Amino acid sequence: MKGFFVALVIALLFVLALLLGSRNEQLVTINYFVAQGEFRLPVVLASVFFAGFLLCWCFAVYHIGKLKYALSRANRKLQKLEPQAAAKPAPLVSSGEVKS
């Protein structure tokens, strides 16, 4: 739920930036490898911001998924080992005794 609100705030800030930047009619030239194009500055800034946001979101989803998979694998191992540990009583060692 917290992530939803954060994404909503970011989206609202993005829309606000577009509204404020839409008054700027300056044209910028973007050179590609084989061509070039002229675009309005707010459109360029919005598309670069959105592309960066999506790229970062993809990396975050990948790493969160990897961590969740590792956690579920560790939980499965733990559940498999718990019955074995409960079946074997732990050896009792008195406080003065030293094991060698």
C-alpha positions as CSV (number, residue, x, y, z in Angstrom):
1,M,0.0,0.0,0.0
2,K,2.9,2.3,0.8
3,G,4.4,1.7,-2.6
4,F,1.1,2.6,-4.3
5,F,1.0,6.0,-2.5
6,V,4.7,6.7,-3.4
7,A,3.9,5.9,-7.0
8,L,0.8,8.1,-6.9
9,V,2.8,11.1,-5.5
10,I,5.5,10.6,-8.2
11,A,2.9,10.5,-10.9
12,L,1.2,13.7,-9.6
13,L,4.6,15.4,-9.5
14,F,5.2,14.3,-13.1
15,V,1.9,15.7,-14.2
16,L,2.6,18.9,-12.4
17,A,6.0,19.2,-14.0
18,L,4.3,18.7,-17.4
19,L,1.8,21.4,-16.7
20,L,4.4,23.9,-15.7
21,G,6.7,23.0,-18.5
22,S,4.1,23.1,-21.2
23,R,4.4,26.9,-21.3
24,N,7.9,26.5,-22.6
25,E,7.8,26.4,-26.4
26,Q,11.6,26.1,-26.9
27,L,12.6,23.6,-29.6
28,V,15.6,21.3,-29.0
29,T,17.5,19.3,-31.6
30,I,18.1,15.6,-30.8
31,N,20.7,13.8,-32.9
32,Y,20.2,10.1,-33.4
33,F,22.7,7.7,-35.0
34,V,21.3,8.2,-38.4
35,A,18.9,11.1,-38.2
36,Q,17.9,14.1,-36.1
37,G,14.7,15.6,-34.9
38,E,13.4,18.8,-33.3
39,F,11.1,18.4,-30.3
40,R,9.7,20.7,-27.7
41,L,11.7,20.8,-24.5
42,P,8.9,19.7,-22.1
43,V,8.3,16.6,-24.3
44,V,12.0,15.7,-24.3
45,L,12.3,16.2,-20.5
46,A,9.1,14.2,-19.8
47,S,10.1,11.3,-22.0
48,V,13.6,11.1,-20.6
49,F,12.2,11.2,-17.0
50,F,9.6,8.6,-17.8
51,A,12.2,6.3,-19.5
52,G,14.5,6.6,-16.5
53,F,11.7,5.9,-14.1
54,L,10.7,2.8,-15.9
55,L,14.3,1.6,-16.2
56,C,14.9,2.0,-12.4
57,W,11.5,0.3,-11.7
58,C,12.6,-2.7,-13.8
59,F,15.9,-3.0,-11.9
60,A,14.1,-2.7,-8.6
61,V,11.5,-5.4,-9.5
62,Y,14.3,-7.7,-10.6
63,H,16.2,-7.3,-7.4
64,I,13.2,-7.5,-5.1
65,G,12.1,-10.7,-7.0
66,K,15.5,-12.2,-6.6
67,L,15.5,-11.5,-2.8
68,K,12.0,-12.9,-2.4
69,Y,13.0,-16.0,-4.2
70,A,16.0,-16.5,-2.0
71,L,13.9,-15.9,1.1
72,S,11.3,-18.4,0.1
73,R,14.0,-20.9,-0.6
74,A,15.6,-20.3,2.8
75,N,12.1,-20.7,4.5
76,R,11.6,-24.0,2.7
77,K,15.0,-25.3,3.9
78,L,14.1,-24.1,7.4
79,Q,10.7,-25.9,7.4
80,K,12.4,-29.0,6.2
81,L,15.1,-28.9,9.0
82,E,12.7,-28.0,11.9
83,P,11.1,-31.5,12.3
84,Q,14.6,-33.0,12.3
85,A,15.8,-30.6,15.0
86,A,12.7,-31.2,17.1
87,A,13.2,-35.0,16.9
88,K,16.8,-34.9,18.2
89,P,17.1,-33.5,21.7
90,A,20.0,-31.1,22.2
91,P,22.9,-32.5,24.2
92,L,23.1,-31.1,27.7
93,V,26.4,-29.5,28.7
94,S,26.9,-28.3,32.2
95,S,28.5,-24.9,32.8
96,G,31.7,-26.3,34.2
97,E,32.2,-29.0,31.5
98,V,34.5,-28.2,28.5
99,K,34.1,-30.2,25.4
100,S,37.2,-31.0,23.4
